[in-house]
Amino acid sequence: MLDELLRRVSEYVPHDLETEADRRFPEAAVLLPITRSDEPELVLTLRASGLSTHGGEVAFPGGRRDPEDPDLMFTALREAEEEIGLPPGLVEVLGPLSPLVSKHGIKVTPYVGVIPDFVEYRPNDAEIAAVFSVPLAFFRQDPREHTHRIDYQGQSWYVPSYRYKGYKIWGLSAIMIVELINLLYDADISLHRPPRHYPPF
């Protein structure tokens, strides 16, 4: 099964980011690590609560592109090593998903990578409070706790918020997960129309 999922990612053509033609955003990249196993899992982090941006939030390992980074894939791998001790040599990068603009005006490009399921993570205590993994199958049925409506560039986004073992997974990370799950499983989870039970309360 995993080989078919990986083929889909490697052949995927991400959507272009629609922005004003003359506007340039600072760039960042994140890594979406998937474990190579019979039941693949997605690795995420809980950011340290004292950080100035996204403190205490769930995120994928990643960060801003440094001027000396040759490309954004390098940025994602470098940041994953700095944040959780994941050696770049253990990551088989399959390709990018569609870039997004964060609420802080940063263009973030996600990269999907496959990693062994025996990695011993070494979180950077200054940045990362915890490293955890979620079975990909968990997201397949869209078990959202609730939905956030975000209006951006004249379009409404209905972004799921998931709860897994006490971790709240939402925002940009949830948008990336929806794109990944739709690609892998033909899940047809829409970000541009409200779910059946919206608003939930």
Secondary structure as UniProt FT lines:
FT   HELIX           2..10
FT   TURN            21..22
FT   STRAND          27..35
FT   STRAND          41..47
FT   TURN            49..50
FT   TURN            55..56
FT   STRAND          58..59
FT   STRAND          62..64
FT   TURN            67..68
FT   HELIX           72..84
FT   HELIX           88..90
FT   STRAND          92..96
FT   STRAND          100..101
FT   TURN            103..104
FT   STRAND          107..115
FT   TURN            117..118
FT   TURN            125..127
FT   STRAND          128..135
FT   HELIX           136..140
FT   STRAND          146..152
FT   TURN            153..154
FT   STRAND          155..164
FT   TURN            165..166
FT   STRAND          167..169
FT   HELIX           171..185
FT   TURN            196..197
//
